[in-house]
Amino acid sequence: MEVVDGLKSIAERLDISLARLALARVLHQAGVTGAIAGRSSQHVRENAAAAPVKLSTAHLAEIERILERRGGVVKL
């Protein structure tokens, strides 16, 4: 829950959902041009809404620190 709470805090500050934050983070990874998650039309709309989310280097660093504490960073 520590990871979720930390990421929720970032999402709340950006006024976006946790899912949108997760997808935005994936889209900010070098070499990633798209991310697909979910099967319903509602999920597709939520996923598409992550594309314009701009995460600063400070946001990305904070996310990485949170994930590293739990060993959950996936480098692409």
N, C-alpha and C positions, 0 to 999 in steps of 0.2 A: 504494500500500500504506500510505502514511502516514495516509490517511483511515480505511481499514479498521482499522489498528492502533489509532488513537485511539478509534474507536467501539467496538472490541472491549474496550478497557480500561474504558469506561463500562459496557458490558453485563456484563462480569465482576464489576465492583463491585456491580452490582445483582442479580447472580446470575440473569441472563436471557440468552436467545440474542440474537445480533446481529439476526436477523430480527424478534424480538419488540421489541427496542429501536427498530428502524426504524419498525415499525408504531405503536408507542406515540408516537413523535415525531410522526408524521403525525396521529394522533388528538389530539395536544395543540395542533394548529394551529387558530387561530380560524376558525370556520365549518365545520370538518370534523366530520361526524357518523359517518363510517364509512370503512373502507378495505378493499379486497378485493385479495388476492394469492394466487396458487397455484390449482391445480385439484383436488388430491387431498383426500380427507377428512382426512389428516394435516395438510396445509397449513391447512385450514379450522380445525382444532382449535388449531393454533399461532397462527393469526391471532386467534382469539377470546380466547386467553390474553393477548394484548397489551392488551385493553381495561382490565383493572383495574390495569395498571402505572401508577404515579404517578411522573412525572418532576418533580423540583423545578425551580425557575427556574434554579438553578445547573447542573443537568444539561442543561437545554435550552440555556442560554448556552454551555456547553462544547461541545455538539453543533454549534451554529451556528458557533462559532469554528473548529472542525475543518473543517466544510464550506466555510466562507468562504475558508480557506487554499487550497482547490483550486477555488474558483469554482463549487461545487456546490450552493449554497443555492437552493432553490426557494421563493419566497414565494407563499403562496396567498391 
